[in-house]
Every structure is written in C-alpha cells, then in structure tokens.
Amino acid sequence: MRDLLVPASSGPRLAGERCQHHPRCPDALAPDRTAARAVASHPEQGWSLLCNGVVLFDDGGELLPASFRAAATAAA
C-alpha cells in the first residue's frame, strides 16, 4: 500500500506522483518551495497546504514533508 502524501483538489496524491500544474511547482526542498500552488487554504487557522506537500503558515514558518522543518523568516 502506498502512503498518502498530499491531498489535492482532484483526489489524494500518492507519494511519487508529480505535480500536474504547468509550469510544475517547485520541489519541497527547493529554495523557492513557497511558490508552489496552494491546494488547501485555511486562513482562519493561519495555514495553507501547498502542492509540494509544504504546510505554509501565515507567519512565514514552514513545515516540510518527511519531518523537515524550516524556520520562520524575520519580518523586516
């Protein structure tokens, strides 16, 4: 059985499936990962799920797939 990685609007995306957007969304470990399209948005809770599996928080923090974490960037 394959693990579910990212829920998408057309159904769940399974691990190993590629982004169907054109141009493709950046990988979760790419420096521009936050440029991926949001597939679920919960502004009332302060977060969005991006196509690449990254959970993006309103304060700029990120939760990456596979237990990677990225620190929030300080506001200028």
Phi and psi restraints in degrees (range 20) as a CNS / XPLOR table:
assign (resid 1 and name C) (resid 2 and name N)
       (resid 2 and name CA) (resid 2 and name C) 1.0 -91.1 20.0 2
assign (resid 2 and name N) (resid 2 and name CA)
       (resid 2 and name C) (resid 3 and name N) 1.0 144.3 20.0 2
assign (resid 2 and name C) (resid 3 and name N)
       (resid 3 and name CA) (resid 3 and name C) 1.0 -79.3 20.0 2
assign (resid 3 and name N) (resid 3 and name CA)
       (resid 3 and name C) (resid 4 and name N) 1.0 140.6 20.0 2
assign (resid 3 and name C) (resid 4 and name N)
       (resid 4 and name CA) (resid 4 and name C) 1.0 -75.1 20.0 2
assign (resid 4 and name N) (resid 4 and name CA)
       (resid 4 and name C) (resid 5 and name N) 1.0 137.1 20.0 2
assign (resid 4 and name C) (resid 5 and name N)
       (resid 5 and name CA) (resid 5 and name C) 1.0 -112.8 20.0 2
assign (resid 5 and name N) (resid 5 and name CA)
       (resid 5 and name C) (resid 6 and name N) 1.0 -53.1 20.0 2
assign (resid 5 and name C) (resid 6 and name N)
       (resid 6 and name CA) (resid 6 and name C) 1.0 -138.2 20.0 2
assign (resid 6 and name N) (resid 6 and name CA)
       (resid 6 and name C) (resid 7 and name N) 1.0 121.6 20.0 2
assign (resid 6 and name C) (resid 7 and name N)
       (resid 7 and name CA) (resid 7 and name C) 1.0 -71.6 20.0 2
assign (resid 7 and name N) (resid 7 and name CA)
       (resid 7 and name C) (resid 8 and name N) 1.0 135.1 20.0 2
assign (resid 7 and name C) (resid 8 and name N)
       (resid 8 and name CA) (resid 8 and name C) 1.0 -119.7 20.0 2
assign (resid 8 and name N) (resid 8 and name CA)
       (resid 8 and name C) (resid 9 and name N) 1.0 163.6 20.0 2
assign (resid 8 and name C) (resid 9 and name N)
       (resid 9 and name CA) (resid 9 and name C) 1.0 -63.8 20.0 2
assign (resid 9 and name N) (resid 9 and name CA)
       (resid 9 and name C) (resid 10 and name N) 1.0 -26.1 20.0 2
assign (resid 9 and name C) (resid 10 and name N)
       (resid 10 and name CA) (resid 10 and name C) 1.0 -97.8 20.0 2
assign (resid 10 and name N) (resid 10 and name CA)
       (resid 10 and name C) (resid 11 and name N) 1.0 13.0 20.0 2
assign (resid 10 and name C) (resid 11 and name N)
       (resid 11 and name CA) (resid 11 and name C) 1.0 124.9 20.0 2
assign (resid 11 and name N) (resid 11 and name CA)
       (resid 11 and name C) (resid 12 and name N) 1.0 171.5 20.0 2
assign (resid 11 and name C) (resid 12 and name N)
       (resid 12 and name CA) (resid 12 and name C) 1.0 -69.1 20.0 2
assign (resid 12 and name N) (resid 12 and name CA)
       (resid 12 and name C) (resid 13 and name N) 1.0 139.2 20.0 2
assign (resid 12 and name C) (resid 13 and name N)
       (resid 13 and name CA) (resid 13 and name C) 1.0 -92.7 20.0 2
assign (resid 13 and name N) (resid 13 and name CA)
       (resid 13 and name C) (resid 14 and name N) 1.0 136.0 20.0 2
assign (resid 13 and name C) (resid 14 and name N)
       (resid 14 and name CA) (resid 14 and name C) 1.0 -95.7 20.0 2
assign (resid 14 and name N) (resid 14 and name CA)
       (resid 14 and name C) (resid 15 and name N) 1.0 155.5 20.0 2
assign (resid 14 and name C) (resid 15 and name N)
       (resid 15 and name CA) (resid 15 and name C) 1.0 -52.6 20.0 2
assign (resid 15 and name N) (resid 15 and name CA)
       (resid 15 and name C) (resid 16 and name N) 1.0 134.3 20.0 2
assign (resid 15 and name C) (resid 16 and name N)
       (resid 16 and name CA) (resid 16 and name C) 1.0 95.8 20.0 2
assign (resid 16 and name N) (resid 16 and name CA)
       (resid 16 and name C) (resid 17 and name N) 1.0 -16.3 20.0 2
assign (resid 16 and name C) (resid 17 and name N)
       (resid 17 and name CA) (resid 17 and name C) 1.0 -77.2 20.0 2
assign (resid 17 and name N) (resid 17 and name CA)
       (resid 17 and name C) (resid 18 and name N) 1.0 147.7 20.0 2
assign (resid 17 and name C) (resid 18 and name N)
       (resid 18 and name CA) (resid 18 and name C) 1.0 -96.4 20.0 2
assign (resid 18 and name N) (resid 18 and name CA)
       (resid 18 and name C) (resid 19 and name N) 1.0 158.4 20.0 2
assign (resid 18 and name C) (resid 19 and name N)
       (resid 19 and name CA) (resid 19 and name C) 1.0 -61.4 20.0 2
assign (resid 19 and name N) (resid 19 and name CA)
       (resid 19 and name C) (resid 20 and name N) 1.0 139.5 20.0 2
assign (resid 19 and name C) (resid 20 and name N)
       (resid 20 and name CA) (resid 20 and name C) 1.0 -99.8 20.0 2
assign (resid 20 and name N) (resid 20 and name CA)
       (resid 20 and name C) (resid 21 and name N) 1.0 2.6 20.0 2
assign (resid 20 and name C) (resid 21 and name N)
       (resid 21 and name CA) (resid 21 and name C) 1.0 -77.0 20.0 2
assign (resid 21 and name N) (resid 21 and name CA)
       (resid 21 and name C) (resid 22 and name N) 1.0 154.3 20.0 2
assign (resid 21 and name C) (resid 22 and name N)
       (resid 22 and name CA) (resid 22 and name C) 1.0 -125.7 20.0 2
assign (resid 22 and name N) (resid 22 and name CA)
       (resid 22 and name C) (resid 23 and name N) 1.0 117.4 20.0 2
assign (resid 22 and name C) (resid 23 and name N)
       (resid 23 and name CA) (resid 23 and name C) 1.0 -69.6 20.0 2
assign (resid 23 and name N) (resid 23 and name CA)
       (resid 23 and name C) (resid 24 and name N) 1.0 160.8 20.0 2
assign (resid 23 and name C) (resid 24 and name N)
       (resid 24 and name CA) (resid 24 and name C) 1.0 -64.4 20.0 2
assign (resid 24 and name N) (resid 24 and name CA)
       (resid 24 and name C) (resid 25 and name N) 1.0 147.2 20.0 2
assign (resid 24 and name C) (resid 25 and name N)
       (resid 25 and name CA) (resid 25 and name C) 1.0 -69.6 20.0 2
assign (resid 25 and name N) (resid 25 and name CA)
       (resid 25 and name C) (resid 26 and name N) 1.0 148.2 20.0 2
assign (resid 25 and name C) (resid 26 and name N)
       (resid 26 and name CA) (resid 26 and name C) 1.0 -65.1 20.0 2
assign (resid 26 and name N) (resid 26 and name CA)
       (resid 26 and name C) (resid 27 and name N) 1.0 151.6 20.0 2
assign (resid 26 and name C) (resid 27 and name N)
       (resid 27 and name CA) (resid 27 and name C) 1.0 -62.2 20.0 2
assign (resid 27 and name N) (resid 27 and name CA)
       (resid 27 and name C) (resid 28 and name N) 1.0 155.4 20.0 2
assign (resid 27 and name C) (resid 28 and name N)
       (resid 28 and name CA) (resid 28 and name C) 1.0 -61.7 20.0 2
assign (resid 28 and name N) (resid 28 and name CA)
       (resid 28 and name C) (resid 29 and name N) 1.0 -24.1 20.0 2
assign (resid 28 and name C) (resid 29 and name N)
       (resid 29 and name CA) (resid 29 and name C) 1.0 -100.5 20.0 2
assign (resid 29 and name N) (resid 29 and name CA)
       (resid 29 and name C) (resid 30 and name N) 1.0 1.7 20.0 2
assign (resid 29 and name C) (resid 30 and name N)
       (resid 30 and name CA) (resid 30 and name C) 1.0 -74.8 20.0 2
assign (resid 30 and name N) (resid 30 and name CA)
       (resid 30 and name C) (resid 31 and name N) 1.0 150.6 20.0 2
assign (resid 30 and name C) (resid 31 and name N)
       (resid 31 and name CA) (resid 31 and name C) 1.0 -60.0 20.0 2
assign (resid 31 and name N) (resid 31 and name CA)
       (resid 31 and name C) (resid 32 and name N) 1.0 -28.9 20.0 2
assign (resid 31 and name C) (resid 32 and name N)
       (resid 32 and name CA) (resid 32 and name C) 1.0 -99.8 20.0 2
assign (resid 32 and name N) (resid 32 and name CA)
       (resid 32 and name C) (resid 33 and name N) 1.0 28.3 20.0 2
assign (resid 32 and name C) (resid 33 and name N)
       (resid 33 and name CA) (resid 33 and name C) 1.0 -56.7 20.0 2
assign (resid 33 and name N) (resid 33 and name CA)
       (resid 33 and name C) (resid 34 and name N) 1.0 -28.1 20.0 2
assign (resid 33 and name C) (resid 34 and name N)
       (resid 34 and name CA) (resid 34 and name C) 1.0 -75.5 20.0 2
assign (resid 34 and name N) (resid 34 and name CA)
       (resid 34 and name C) (resid 35 and name N) 1.0 -3.9 20.0 2
assign (resid 34 and name C) (resid 35 and name N)
       (resid 35 and name CA) (resid 35 and name C) 1.0 -81.3 20.0 2
assign (resid 35 and name N) (resid 35 and name CA)
       (resid 35 and name C) (resid 36 and name N) 1.0 -5.2 20.0 2
assign (resid 35 and name C) (resid 36 and name N)
       (resid 36 and name CA) (resid 36 and name C) 1.0 -65.6 20.0 2
assign (resid 36 and name N) (resid 36 and name CA)
       (resid 36 and name C) (resid 37 and name N) 1.0 153.3 20.0 2
assign (resid 36 and name C) (resid 37 and name N)
       (resid 37 and name CA) (resid 37 and name C) 1.0 -71.7 20.0 2
assign (resid 37 and name N) (resid 37 and name CA)
       (resid 37 and name C) (resid 38 and name N) 1.0 144.7 20.0 2
assign (resid 37 and name C) (resid 38 and name N)
       (resid 38 and name CA) (resid 38 and name C) 1.0 -77.3 20.0 2
assign (resid 38 and name N) (resid 38 and name CA)
       (resid 38 and name C) (resid 39 and name N) 1.0 131.4 20.0 2
assign (resid 38 and name C) (resid 39 and name N)
       (resid 39 and name CA) (resid 39 and name C) 1.0 -106.3 20.0 2
assign (resid 39 and name N) (resid 39 and name CA)
       (resid 39 and name C) (resid 40 and name N) 1.0 -15.7 20.0 2
assign (resid 39 and name C) (resid 40 and name N)
       (resid 40 and name CA) (resid 40 and name C) 1.0 -149.2 20.0 2
assign (resid 40 and name N) (resid 40 and name CA)
       (resid 40 and name C) (resid 41 and name N) 1.0 134.7 20.0 2
assign (resid 40 and name C) (resid 41 and name N)
       (resid 41 and name CA) (resid 41 and name C) 1.0 -131.6 20.0 2
assign (resid 41 and name N) (resid 41 and name CA)
       (resid 41 and name C) (resid 42 and name N) 1.0 132.2 20.0 2
assign (resid 41 and name C) (resid 42 and name N)
       (resid 42 and name CA) (resid 42 and name C) 1.0 -132.4 20.0 2
assign (resid 42 and name N) (resid 42 and name CA)
       (resid 42 and name C) (resid 43 and name N) 1.0 73.2 20.0 2
assign (resid 42 and name C) (resid 43 and name N)
       (resid 43 and name CA) (resid 43 and name C) 1.0 -61.5 20.0 2
assign (resid 43 and name N) (resid 43 and name CA)
       (resid 43 and name C) (resid 44 and name N) 1.0 -28.9 20.0 2
assign (resid 43 and name C) (resid 44 and name N)
       (resid 44 and name CA) (resid 44 and name C) 1.0 -67.5 20.0 2
assign (resid 44 and name N) (resid 44 and name CA)
       (resid 44 and name C) (resid 45 and name N) 1.0 -22.7 20.0 2
assign (resid 44 and name C) (resid 45 and name N)
       (resid 45 and name CA) (resid 45 and name C) 1.0 -103.9 20.0 2
assign (resid 45 and name N) (resid 45 and name CA)
       (resid 45 and name C) (resid 46 and name N) 1.0 -9.2 20.0 2
assign (resid 45 and name C) (resid 46 and name N)
       (resid 46 and name CA) (resid 46 and name C) 1.0 85.5 20.0 2
assign (resid 46 and name N) (resid 46 and name CA)
       (resid 46 and name C) (resid 47 and name N) 1.0 27.1 20.0 2
assign (resid 46 and name C) (resid 47 and name N)
       (resid 47 and name CA) (resid 47 and name C) 1.0 -149.3 20.0 2
assign (resid 47 and name N) (resid 47 and name CA)
       (resid 47 and name C) (resid 48 and name N) 1.0 160.1 20.0 2
assign (resid 47 and name C) (resid 48 and name N)
       (resid 48 and name CA) (resid 48 and name C) 1.0 -138.2 20.0 2
assign (resid 48 and name N) (resid 48 and name CA)
       (resid 48 and name C) (resid 49 and name N) 1.0 145.1 20.0 2
assign (resid 48 and name C) (resid 49 and name N)
       (resid 49 and name CA) (resid 49 and name C) 1.0 -99.0 20.0 2
assign (resid 49 and name N) (resid 49 and name CA)
       (resid 49 and name C) (resid 50 and name N) 1.0 124.5 20.0 2
assign (resid 49 and name C) (resid 50 and name N)
       (resid 50 and name CA) (resid 50 and name C) 1.0 -92.5 20.0 2
assign (resid 50 and name N) (resid 50 and name CA)
       (resid 50 and name C) (resid 51 and name N) 1.0 160.2 20.0 2
assign (resid 50 and name C) (resid 51 and name N)
       (resid 51 and name CA) (resid 51 and name C) 1.0 -55.3 20.0 2
assign (resid 51 and name N) (resid 51 and name CA)
       (resid 51 and name C) (resid 52 and name N) 1.0 -32.8 20.0 2
assign (resid 51 and name C) (resid 52 and name N)
       (resid 52 and name CA) (resid 52 and name C) 1.0 -85.6 20.0 2
assign (resid 52 and name N) (resid 52 and name CA)
       (resid 52 and name C) (resid 53 and name N) 1.0 5.9 20.0 2
assign (resid 52 and name C) (resid 53 and name N)
       (resid 53 and name CA) (resid 53 and name C) 1.0 94.6 20.0 2
assign (resid 53 and name N) (resid 53 and name CA)
       (resid 53 and name C) (resid 54 and name N) 1.0 -3.4 20.0 2
assign (resid 53 and name C) (resid 54 and name N)
       (resid 54 and name CA) (resid 54 and name C) 1.0 -77.5 20.0 2
assign (resid 54 and name N) (resid 54 and name CA)
       (resid 54 and name C) (resid 55 and name N) 1.0 134.8 20.0 2
assign (resid 54 and name C) (resid 55 and name N)
       (resid 55 and name CA) (resid 55 and name C) 1.0 -96.9 20.0 2
assign (resid 55 and name N) (resid 55 and name CA)
       (resid 55 and name C) (resid 56 and name N) 1.0 120.3 20.0 2
assign (resid 55 and name C) (resid 56 and name N)
       (resid 56 and name CA) (resid 56 and name C) 1.0 -107.3 20.0 2
assign (resid 56 and name N) (resid 56 and name CA)
       (resid 56 and name C) (resid 57 and name N) 1.0 124.9 20.0 2
assign (resid 56 and name C) (resid 57 and name N)
       (resid 57 and name CA) (resid 57 and name C) 1.0 -96.8 20.0 2
assign (resid 57 and name N) (resid 57 and name CA)
       (resid 57 and name C) (resid 58 and name N) 1.0 152.4 20.0 2
assign (resid 57 and name C) (resid 58 and name N)
       (resid 58 and name CA) (resid 58 and name C) 1.0 -59.1 20.0 2
assign (resid 58 and name N) (resid 58 and name CA)
       (resid 58 and name C) (resid 59 and name N) 1.0 -26.6 20.0 2
assign (resid 58 and name C) (resid 59 and name N)
       (resid 59 and name CA) (resid 59 and name C) 1.0 -82.9 20.0 2
assign (resid 59 and name N) (resid 59 and name CA)
       (resid 59 and name C) (resid 60 and name N) 1.0 4.1 20.0 2
assign (resid 59 and name C) (resid 60 and name N)
       (resid 60 and name CA) (resid 60 and name C) 1.0 95.5 20.0 2
assign (resid 60 and name N) (resid 60 and name CA)
       (resid 60 and name C) (resid 61 and name N) 1.0 -8.0 20.0 2
assign (resid 60 and name C) (resid 61 and name N)
       (resid 61 and name CA) (resid 61 and name C) 1.0 -70.6 20.0 2
assign (resid 61 and name N) (resid 61 and name CA)
       (resid 61 and name C) (resid 62 and name N) 1.0 157.2 20.0 2
assign (resid 61 and name C) (resid 62 and name N)
       (resid 62 and name CA) (resid 62 and name C) 1.0 -135.6 20.0 2
assign (resid 62 and name N) (resid 62 and name CA)
       (resid 62 and name C) (resid 63 and name N) 1.0 145.2 20.0 2
assign (resid 62 and name C) (resid 63 and name N)
       (resid 63 and name CA) (resid 63 and name C) 1.0 -119.4 20.0 2
assign (resid 63 and name N) (resid 63 and name CA)
       (resid 63 and name C) (resid 64 and name N) 1.0 115.6 20.0 2
assign (resid 63 and name C) (resid 64 and name N)
       (resid 64 and name CA) (resid 64 and name C) 1.0 -91.2 20.0 2
assign (resid 64 and name N) (resid 64 and name CA)
       (resid 64 and name C) (resid 65 and name N) 1.0 155.3 20.0 2
assign (resid 64 and name C) (resid 65 and name N)
       (resid 65 and name CA) (resid 65 and name C) 1.0 -61.4 20.0 2
assign (resid 65 and name N) (resid 65 and name CA)
       (resid 65 and name C) (resid 66 and name N) 1.0 158.1 20.0 2
assign (resid 65 and name C) (resid 66 and name N)
       (resid 66 and name CA) (resid 66 and name C) 1.0 63.6 20.0 2
assign (resid 66 and name N) (resid 66 and name CA)
       (resid 66 and name C) (resid 67 and name N) 1.0 35.1 20.0 2
assign (resid 66 and name C) (resid 67 and name N)
       (resid 67 and name CA) (resid 67 and name C) 1.0 67.5 20.0 2
assign (resid 67 and name N) (resid 67 and name CA)
       (resid 67 and name C) (resid 68 and name N) 1.0 16.0 20.0 2
assign (resid 67 and name C) (resid 68 and name N)
       (resid 68 and name CA) (resid 68 and name C) 1.0 -79.8 20.0 2
assign (resid 68 and name N) (resid 68 and name CA)
       (resid 68 and name C) (resid 69 and name N) 1.0 147.6 20.0 2
assign (resid 68 and name C) (resid 69 and name N)
       (resid 69 and name CA) (resid 69 and name C) 1.0 -127.7 20.0 2
assign (resid 69 and name N) (resid 69 and name CA)
       (resid 69 and name C) (resid 70 and name N) 1.0 147.0 20.0 2
assign (resid 69 and name C) (resid 70 and name N)
       (resid 70 and name CA) (resid 70 and name C) 1.0 -124.7 20.0 2
assign (resid 70 and name N) (resid 70 and name CA)
       (resid 70 and name C) (resid 71 and name N) 1.0 136.8 20.0 2
assign (resid 70 and name C) (resid 71 and name N)
       (resid 71 and name CA) (resid 71 and name C) 1.0 -74.4 20.0 2
assign (resid 71 and name N) (resid 71 and name CA)
       (resid 71 and name C) (resid 72 and name N) 1.0 150.6 20.0 2
assign (resid 71 and name C) (resid 72 and name N)
       (resid 72 and name CA) (resid 72 and name C) 1.0 -66.7 20.0 2
assign (resid 72 and name N) (resid 72 and name CA)
       (resid 72 and name C) (resid 73 and name N) 1.0 142.0 20.0 2
assign (resid 72 and name C) (resid 73 and name N)
       (resid 73 and name CA) (resid 73 and name C) 1.0 -84.9 20.0 2
assign (resid 73 and name N) (resid 73 and name CA)
       (resid 73 and name C) (resid 74 and name N) 1.0 142.7 20.0 2
assign (resid 73 and name C) (resid 74 and name N)
       (resid 74 and name CA) (resid 74 and name C) 1.0 -71.9 20.0 2
assign (resid 74 and name N) (resid 74 and name CA)
       (resid 74 and name C) (resid 75 and name N) 1.0 136.8 20.0 2
assign (resid 74 and name C) (resid 75 and name N)
       (resid 75 and name CA) (resid 75 and name C) 1.0 -72.6 20.0 2
assign (resid 75 and name N) (resid 75 and name CA)
       (resid 75 and name C) (resid 76 and name N) 1.0 141.6 20.0 2
